[in-house]
Amino acid sequence: MSAKIKIIILILILAAAGATAFWLWPDKTAPESGGADKAEYKSELFGFSFQYPEGFKVSEFEEENGKVILFEASGKTSDVESPKTSDVEELAGFQIFITPFDESGPLTAERIKKDLPNAVVENPTLVKVGPSTGSGQAEALSFVGEGDPPTGLSADKAGEAGGFKTAEVWFVWPPEPYPNGNYLYQITAKVEDAKLLEGIITTWKFQQN
């Protein structure tokens, strides 16, 4: 069976329209985000855990033959009916979309373009997910992507706004298909929250069989 890559981006993590920052993953391990207290997210189903700043609301639901895990900072929320730029800008968050994938890793920009020829894949860089020792690492592709303008804008306003930049980390785990298959992980945030992603990815741990 041929695996098919899809993109799921939710309104809750939309960046302000017109964001132009570029994100390049550093060669060395990045510091954890800020000095905030940490909470731990753990998935028994997929066998991984990581730390994230306390105070984030966590939601999980099924979407497009996969699972979405959404992390949203407390405080301002997006107004879908009439989005306010300040609300969207101040809402920190990220999402993880996990879907069955029957191909080996690591993922490449060329492989993404095969299924998503119009996808934006800027500054593709190979990175490692997970600590340097103890629990295994995934080879991931980090890049700058692009999403649609916020939901609720008029056609004229949406045209003026254009897309927004996203920080992306995509990887396949396990790297080789096991008898029960493997999964494609798509981790997405707005570029302004790239440092938040870096801190989370460096604390990521895979459960070893």
N, C-alpha and C positions, 0 to 999 in steps of 0.2 A: 504494500500500500504506500502510495506517495504522500508524504506529509505536506501539509499546507499551512503557510504562515499567515496569520491575520494580525491586525492591530486593533486593540481596544484602548481608547483613551476616554476617561470620564470627565465630566464637567467640573468635578470637585477639585481637580488639580490643574485646571487650565491656567496658563500664564497670561499676563496682560497682552493684548494684541499688539503686534509690532515689536516684541522683544527681539533683540539682535545679538545677545551675548553668545559667545562660542565656548564650548566646554572641551577641554582636553584632559584626559585622565593622567595624573602624574605617574612617573616611572616607579616611584617608591610608595609604600603604604601611606595613605593620607591620615591625618589625625581624625579622631572621632569628632562628630559635629558638636561644636560648642563645649560648654562644661556642664550641660544639663544632666540631671539624674536620669538613669536609664531604666527602661522596662525591657522585658524579653518576650519576643514572639516565638512560639514553637509550633511547628506543624507535625503532628504524628503521622498524618496521611502521607505527606511527601518526604518526611525525614530530614528537616532542617530547622535551624533556629538562628536568630540574630537579635541584637540589641538595638533599641531605638529610643529617642527622647521620651520621657514620661509626658503625659498630657495629650497624647494623640488618641483620637477615636479610631478603633479598628472595626472595619466591616468586611464581611465575606459573603460572596454569592456566586452562583453559577452564571456563566455568560459565554455564548458562542462555543460550546463544546469544551469549555475550560473553566477555570476558577479564578476569580478576581479577589485579591486581598487589598483593601484600600485603607490607607493611613492618612488621617486628616487631623491637623492641629486644631486644638480648641480655640475659640475666638470667632472671628468673622467667618461667614459661610457665603457661598456663591448664591446670588439671586438669579435663578434660572429664567424667571419670567422677564426680569428687567435687570440684566447683570450690570453691576457697578464696577468700574475698573479698579477702584481702590479695594473693594472686597476681594476681587480675584487676585490682585497682587499680594495682599497680606495673608492669604490663606496658604500656609505651607502644607505640603503633603506629597505622597508618592503612592504608586500602586504596583502590584505584582500580578501579572497575568500568566497563569500556568496552564499549558495545554499539552496533551499527549503528542509525542513526536517520535517517529520511527526511523530517524536518521542519526548517524553518529555526529558528535561534535568534533572540533569546535565550529561554531557558526562563523560565517564570513559575510562580508558586505555583498558579494556576488550571489550568495545563496538567498539573502533577503530580497535582492532585486529580482531574482527569478520568479518569486511569487508576488512581489510588490514592486513592479517596475517603476511606479511613480513615487515610491517612498524616498524621502530625503535621508541620506546616510552621509553626513558630513564628518570629517575628521575621524574615520574609523580607527580604533586603537585596540590592540589586544591587551587585556588586563587579567588579573587573577581575582576570583571571588573566594573569600575565606582567608583565615589566618595562614601564616607561612608554614606552620607546623601543626601536627596533631590530628587534623580531621579531614585532610584532603582539600584540594583546591579545584575549582572549575575554571577552565579557560573561557573567558568571556570577550565579547565585542562591545566596547563602549563607543558611542557616537552621538552626534547632535542630530536629532530628528526634527520633524515639524508636524504640528497639529493644525486643526481647523480653527477659525475664529470662534469666540465664545457663543454658545447657544443663546438665541434670543435677540441677536442683533438684526437690524433690518438688512435687506440685501445690499443697499448702498453702503451702509456702515461696515458690513462684513467685507465688502470689496475693498474698502479703504484700509481696513485693519490688516487684511492678509492673514497668513498663518502665524503661529507662535513657535518658538524654539523649545525643544524638550531635551533633557539629558536622558540617555538610554543606556541600559546595560542588558544585553541579551546573551544567554548561554544555554547549553544543553547539558542535562545531568540525569542520570549517569552519562559519561562521555560515550560509552558503547551501550547499545540496546541490551537490557537484561531480558530474561524470559517474560517479565511483565511490562516490558517497554521502558522508554525513558521519557523525559519531559523537556519542553522548551519553556524557559523562564524569560519573561520580558518585564524588566523593571524600568519604570518611567517616572520622571519628575520634571517640573519646569526647570530651566537652566539655572534660575536663581537659587534653586534648592539642590544643586549638584553636590555641594559640600555635605549636605545632609545624607545624600545617597552614599558618598564615599565612606562616611563614618559607619553606616549600616553594613555596607558590603565587607568592610574589613573585620567585622565581628561575626560574619556569617559562618555557620558550622553545619556540616553535613553529618548525619548519622551514618556510621559505618556498619555494614552488614557482617 
